[in-house]
Amino acid sequence: MPNGAQVLLRTLLDAGVTVCFTNPGTSEMHFVAALDEAPEMRAVLTLFEGVATGAADGYGRMADKPAATLLHLGCGLGNGLANLHNARKGKTPIVNIVGDHATYHVQYDAQLQSDIETIARNCSGWLRTSQDVATLCQDVTEAIAAANGPPGQVATLIVPADLSWSECRCKAAPLKREAPPIAAQSSLAEAANALRAGGNTALLLGGRALREPALLAAARIAAVTGARTLAEVFPARFERGAGLPHVERVAYLAELASVQLEGLDNLILVDAKAPVSFFAYPGKRSYLPPENCRVIELAPPTQDAVGSLQRLCADVGADQHRPALQAPLRPERPVGKLTAEKVCKAVGHLLPENAILVDEAQTSGVTLAMFTAGAPRHDVLTLTGGAIGQGLPAAVGAAIACPQRPVLALVADGSAMYTLQALWTMARERLNIVTIIFNNGAYGILNLELERVGAATAGRRAKAQLDLTDPELNFVEMAQGMGVPAVRATSTDGFVAALERALATPGPHLIEAVVPSAFTGLKLKALPYLLRTLGYLPQPLARAIKRKVAP
Ligand SMILES: Cc1ncc(C[n+]2csc(CCOP(=O)(O)OP(=O)(O)O)c2C)c(N)n1
């Protein structure tokens, strides 16, 4: 007679959940023991729960189906919370399995006893503590269905240890997935009328609407109606590059985003929310669409956003139209002093076909979109929920979901330090991931944020909170200590050569690029100038920003 853990594992496999990112403890030992009889389950050990949850997020984004996690009680779950938060914002499907004490042990308030449900509620769209081994299978199948959505979500199943070790007879077939409906006729008509009216209209694409079928439909609509297409600021997965329609992302800085949205009469949301400022700033607006802009939600997250967009495309007579596609275009091989911009340029110069680009480069990645716009087709995964420490784990998950595709993780030094243990999992699983660390010795963006929030002039003690140079971080030694071959690049030539070598050699590699901080000493009013010189913004837009931010 199998036990609960064995049945749990079998139920996951029957529903197609074949990868589990683990960091187990005593209460999960029966699940661990059951792995030997279930070789179809790929169990991937991580050395910190934030790596397990971030890897499950990266996996779900690329596989379009959930991975499971295996976490230890409330403390383990708490350690994994930031990346579950990113998954929640990205609508990633995850079956989040958390072991608990045996039901009869809870009354003693033992050392690791805590309120798991309270922690889980923060990030879970579905949450249940299994009560009975007889209904365990039902709980698992419901968790998987909830994770799949739509929308995709984190489904947390808490499994008391005595359920795992008890004999278990239950059986449950995977729940049938119903195709989600497309948008209501009234929403489609409202959006079509806005597009036909000839005002200044933009389609804001997010979530699933940043994949090829939706991008093509949006580009056809744009070609026929003159509407603009925009992408949400932090997409979970954005398909882009040569041969696909080019879509400009809404900027992170609200000052710039406001200019992008200026003059809009209509904003049609397709699997996206109306743009808001990342934070509130004294005297500045939080909600970014212009005052008189009509915001139209094409379909709520429970509906089929892509199908709705395709229907809208037909409704405005655009479905036979030729969409404008990005031409192949790579930047030259960079030369001269090594800067973050040159690293991004080198990535654009060398990006392999069909790559997955994980972008947690923060300030160092400001030119990445520009330099890779015409590179071979690729997917970009970004920091959906703003909780840093997501890039390296997400790269692990993406590489496991797509073993044939090269993965490049561009990660800022401060962000990398949150979940650096992901490197060990990359080495252990022999994943084809090239990690580029931007060592700028700072929490660079926060230098700018100090100014944006209107804090008093920062002195030595304040600046020390944003400085990472004493002691200096040595990512080569840290990577080597976890089994990942690594080199430090201090020149552009050295960096390009290292990237060529890393891309040509299977397995994980790390390149530490020592670069000046892009934003150190930068005043906000200089930003439009900086962006213009980098060619990041079209000239008229840059001029408009300059008038607004620094008249
Ligand atoms: C979980 C979490 N903790 C803290 C922060 C606040 N925060 C935002 S950016 C940042 C530092 C970024 O520094 P780094 O990753 O080195 O990138 P840089 O700004 O230097 O380009 C911090 C600590 C956050 N966003 N998420």
Ligand as a Chemical Component Dictionary entry (heavy atoms), coordinates in Angstrom:
data_LIG
# 
_chem_comp.id                   LIG 
_chem_comp.type                 NON-POLYMER 
_chem_comp.pdbx_formal_charge   1 
_chem_comp.three_letter_code    LIG 
# 
loop_
_chem_comp_atom.comp_id 
_chem_comp_atom.atom_id 
_chem_comp_atom.alt_atom_id 
_chem_comp_atom.type_symbol 
_chem_comp_atom.charge 
_chem_comp_atom.model_Cartn_x 
_chem_comp_atom.model_Cartn_y 
_chem_comp_atom.model_Cartn_z 
_chem_comp_atom.pdbx_ordinal 
LIG C1  C1  C 0 13.642 41.902 -2.043  1  
LIG C2  C2  C 0 14.086 43.300 -2.270  2  
LIG N1  N1  N 0 14.860 43.902 -1.350  3  
LIG C3  C3  C 0 15.283 45.162 -1.550  4  
LIG C4  C4  C 0 14.913 45.863 -2.656  5  
LIG C5  C5  C 0 15.317 47.311 -2.819  6  
LIG N2  N2  N 1 16.270 47.492 -3.899  7  
LIG C6  C6  C 0 15.875 47.884 -5.119  8  
LIG S1  S1  S 0 17.131 48.036 -6.163  9  
LIG C7  C7  C 0 18.249 47.574 -4.966  10 
LIG C8  C8  C 0 19.698 47.523 -5.240  11 
LIG C9  C9  C 0 20.036 47.301 -6.655  12 
LIG O1  O1  O 0 21.432 47.194 -6.762  13 
LIG P1  P1  P 0 22.071 46.280 -7.853  14 
LIG O2  O2  O 0 21.298 45.033 -7.957  15 
LIG O3  O3  O 0 23.514 46.179 -7.613  16 
LIG O4  O4  O 0 21.776 47.098 -9.208  17 
LIG P2  P2  P 0 22.246 48.569 -9.616  18 
LIG O5  O5  O 0 21.184 49.488 -9.086  19 
LIG O6  O6  O 0 23.585 48.829 -9.032  20 
LIG O7  O7  O 0 22.251 48.582 -11.095 21 
LIG C10 C10 C 0 17.616 47.299 -3.786  22 
LIG C11 C11 C 0 18.306 46.862 -2.561  23 
LIG C12 C12 C 0 14.100 45.192 -3.594  24 
LIG N3  N3  N 0 13.690 45.784 -4.707  25 
LIG N4  N4  N 0 13.723 43.926 -3.389  26 
# 
loop_
_chem_comp_bond.comp_id 
_chem_comp_bond.atom_id_1 
_chem_comp_bond.atom_id_2 
_chem_comp_bond.value_order 
_chem_comp_bond.pdbx_ordinal 
LIG C1  C2  SING 1  
LIG C2  N1  SING 2  
LIG C2  N4  DOUB 3  
LIG N1  C3  DOUB 4  
LIG C3  C4  SING 5  
LIG C4  C5  SING 6  
LIG C4  C12 DOUB 7  
LIG C5  N2  SING 8  
LIG N2  C6  DOUB 9  
LIG N2  C10 SING 10 
LIG C6  S1  SING 11 
LIG S1  C7  SING 12 
LIG C7  C8  SING 13 
LIG C7  C10 DOUB 14 
LIG C8  C9  SING 15 
LIG C9  O1  SING 16 
LIG O1  P1  SING 17 
LIG P1  O2  DOUB 18 
LIG P1  O3  SING 19 
LIG P1  O4  SING 20 
LIG O4  P2  SING 21 
LIG P2  O5  DOUB 22 
LIG P2  O6  SING 23 
LIG P2  O7  SING 24 
LIG C10 C11 SING 25 
LIG C12 N3  SING 26 
LIG C12 N4  SING 27 
# 
